[in-house]
Amino acid sequence: MKNTYLTSHFPLISILLFSTALSLHVEAIIIQKLVNLGVYSGMTDVFSESGIKLTLLFLLLLFFFMVFAALKLIADTMIELSLLFFSKDQEGKELTKFRSGSWLYLLGSIISLLLFNQAFFILLILAIATFGYFIFFVYKVSSSLSPIGLIGMIFFHIFFWFAFGLSVFFAMIKLYNSFITSLPV
């Protein structure tokens, strides 16, 4: 079957599976913290244990889904923007060339779901799938790029994601510092 839309649902499934893997891991951590603080037994008086776990899993799944969906939206925008700036393609044919790379994310998300109790491996698999997808993307669109355009596109992506990651990191540090300074000592 040679249909361009065959793999169009893979990103959604991948986001759901990565979100589920991280949600299951974080849920176990939160439940353990609530037990250690002695709050969990009081919560079970109001809700059932399975109700608490399902509600927590749903909220975490929703949170991680929103994060991954936002990252996918940003990544798709950056890919199309880089093709606008650096590609010789005027009709958008390059967009269909690298869609099959979503298999990498689907495979990675399935593996991460199997390793949901290890956050390091989930994030490592996500990083490997992302790097593999980027290599696949560059390989597929390189035919419509000049050598200077190829280098420019690679540096465009590296610079954007580095700046984005640095911005998020500094925002989190600033929030953490403001939280710590507001605590009474």
C-alpha positions as CSV (number, residue, x, y, z in Angstrom):
1,M,0.0,0.0,0.0
2,K,1.5,3.3,-1.1
3,N,-0.7,5.9,0.5
4,T,0.9,9.1,1.8
5,Y,-1.5,9.3,4.7
6,L,-0.8,5.8,5.9
7,T,1.5,7.0,8.7
8,S,-0.4,10.2,9.5
9,H,-1.7,8.9,12.8
10,F,1.7,7.7,14.1
11,P,2.6,11.0,15.7
12,L,-0.6,11.0,17.8
13,I,-0.1,7.4,18.9
14,S,3.6,8.1,19.7
15,I,2.6,11.1,21.8
16,L,0.0,9.0,23.7
17,L,2.5,6.2,24.3
18,F,5.3,8.5,25.5
19,S,2.8,10.4,27.6
20,T,1.5,7.1,29.1
21,A,5.0,5.9,29.9
22,L,6.0,9.1,31.7
23,S,2.7,9.3,33.4
24,L,2.9,5.8,34.8
25,H,6.4,6.6,36.1
26,V,5.6,9.9,37.7
27,E,2.3,8.5,39.1
28,A,4.3,5.9,41.0
29,I,6.7,8.6,42.4
30,I,3.8,10.9,43.5
31,I,1.9,8.0,45.2
32,Q,5.1,7.0,47.0
33,K,5.7,10.7,48.1
34,L,2.1,10.9,49.3
35,V,2.5,7.7,51.3
36,N,5.7,8.9,52.8
37,L,4.1,12.2,53.9
38,G,1.1,10.4,55.4
39,V,-1.4,12.1,53.1
40,Y,-2.3,9.1,51.0
41,S,-4.2,7.2,53.8
42,G,-6.3,10.3,54.4
43,M,-7.1,10.5,50.7
44,T,-8.2,6.9,50.6
45,D,-10.9,7.8,53.2
46,V,-12.5,10.2,50.6
47,F,-11.7,8.3,47.3
48,S,-10.9,4.7,46.5
49,E,-7.3,3.8,45.9
50,S,-8.0,3.0,42.2
51,G,-10.0,6.3,41.9
52,I,-7.0,8.2,43.2
53,K,-4.6,6.4,40.9
54,L,-6.8,6.8,37.8
55,T,-7.4,10.5,38.4
56,L,-3.7,11.1,39.0
57,L,-2.9,9.1,35.8
58,F,-5.4,11.0,33.8
59,L,-4.1,14.4,34.9
60,L,-0.5,13.4,34.3
61,L,-1.4,11.9,30.9
62,L,-3.1,15.2,30.0
63,F,-0.1,17.2,31.1
64,F,2.5,15.2,29.2
65,F,0.2,15.0,26.2
66,M,0.0,18.8,26.1
67,V,3.8,19.1,26.5
68,F,4.5,16.7,23.7
69,A,1.8,18.1,21.4
70,A,3.2,21.6,21.9
71,L,6.7,20.3,21.2
72,K,5.5,18.6,18.0
73,L,3.7,21.8,16.9
74,I,6.9,23.8,17.5
75,A,9.0,21.1,15.7
76,D,6.7,21.0,12.7
77,T,6.8,24.8,12.4
78,M,10.6,24.9,12.6
79,I,10.9,22.2,10.0
80,E,8.6,24.0,7.6
81,L,10.3,27.3,8.3
82,S,13.7,25.8,7.7
83,L,12.4,24.4,4.4
84,L,11.0,27.8,3.5
85,F,14.4,29.4,4.2
86,F,16.8,26.8,2.8
87,S,15.0,24.5,0.3
88,K,14.7,24.9,-3.4
89,D,11.4,23.1,-3.3
90,Q,8.6,25.4,-4.2
91,E,5.6,23.0,-4.3
92,G,6.0,21.2,-0.9
93,K,7.0,17.8,-2.3
94,E,9.7,17.6,0.4
95,L,7.1,17.5,3.1
96,T,5.9,14.0,2.0
97,K,9.5,12.6,1.8
98,F,10.2,12.5,5.5
99,R,6.7,11.7,6.9
100,S,7.6,8.0,7.1
101,G,10.2,9.0,9.8
102,S,7.3,8.9,12.3
103,W,8.0,5.2,12.5
104,L,11.1,6.0,14.6
105,Y,8.9,7.8,17.2
106,L,6.3,5.0,17.2
107,L,9.0,2.4,17.7
108,G,10.6,4.5,20.5
109,S,7.3,5.1,22.2
110,I,6.5,1.4,22.2
111,I,9.9,0.6,23.8
112,S,9.5,3.4,26.3
113,L,6.1,2.0,27.4
114,L,7.8,-1.3,28.1
115,L,10.4,0.6,30.2
116,F,7.9,2.9,32.0
117,N,9.5,2.4,35.4
118,Q,12.9,3.9,34.3
119,A,12.6,7.6,33.5
120,F,16.2,7.8,32.3
121,F,15.5,5.2,29.6
122,I,12.3,6.9,28.5
123,L,14.1,10.2,28.1
124,L,17.0,8.5,26.4
125,I,14.8,6.7,24.0
126,L,13.0,10.0,23.2
127,A,16.3,11.7,22.6
128,I,17.5,8.8,20.3
129,A,14.2,8.8,18.4
130,T,14.5,12.6,18.0
131,F,18.1,12.5,16.8
132,G,17.3,9.6,14.4
133,Y,14.4,11.5,13.0
134,F,16.5,14.6,12.5
135,I,19.1,12.5,10.6
136,F,16.4,10.9,8.6
137,F,14.8,14.4,7.8
138,V,18.2,15.8,6.7
139,Y,18.9,12.8,4.5
140,K,15.5,12.9,2.8
141,V,15.5,16.7,2.1
142,S,19.2,17.0,1.3
143,S,18.5,16.5,-2.4
144,S,16.6,19.8,-2.6
145,L,19.2,21.8,-0.7
146,S,22.5,23.3,-1.7
147,P,25.5,22.5,0.5
148,I,25.3,25.9,2.0
149,G,21.5,25.5,2.5
150,L,22.1,22.1,4.2
151,I,24.6,23.6,6.6
152,G,22.3,26.5,7.2
153,M,19.3,24.3,7.9
154,I,21.2,22.1,10.3
155,F,22.6,25.1,12.2
156,F,19.1,26.7,12.2
157,H,17.6,23.7,14.0
158,I,20.6,23.4,16.4
159,F,20.5,27.1,17.3
160,F,16.7,27.2,17.7
161,W,16.5,24.1,20.0
162,F,19.5,25.1,22.0
163,A,18.0,28.6,22.5
164,F,14.6,27.1,23.3
165,G,16.0,24.6,25.8
166,L,18.2,27.3,27.4
167,S,15.1,29.6,27.8
168,V,13.1,26.8,29.4
169,F,16.0,26.0,31.7
170,F,16.5,29.6,32.8
171,A,12.8,30.1,33.3
172,M,12.7,27.0,35.6
173,I,15.7,28.2,37.5
174,K,14.2,31.6,38.0
175,L,10.9,30.1,39.2
176,Y,12.8,27.7,41.5
177,N,14.9,30.6,43.0
178,S,11.8,32.8,43.5
179,F,10.1,29.8,45.3
180,I,13.1,29.2,47.5
181,T,13.5,32.9,48.5
182,S,9.8,33.1,49.4
183,L,10.1,30.3,51.9
184,P,10.3,31.5,55.5
185,V,13.6,30.4,57.0
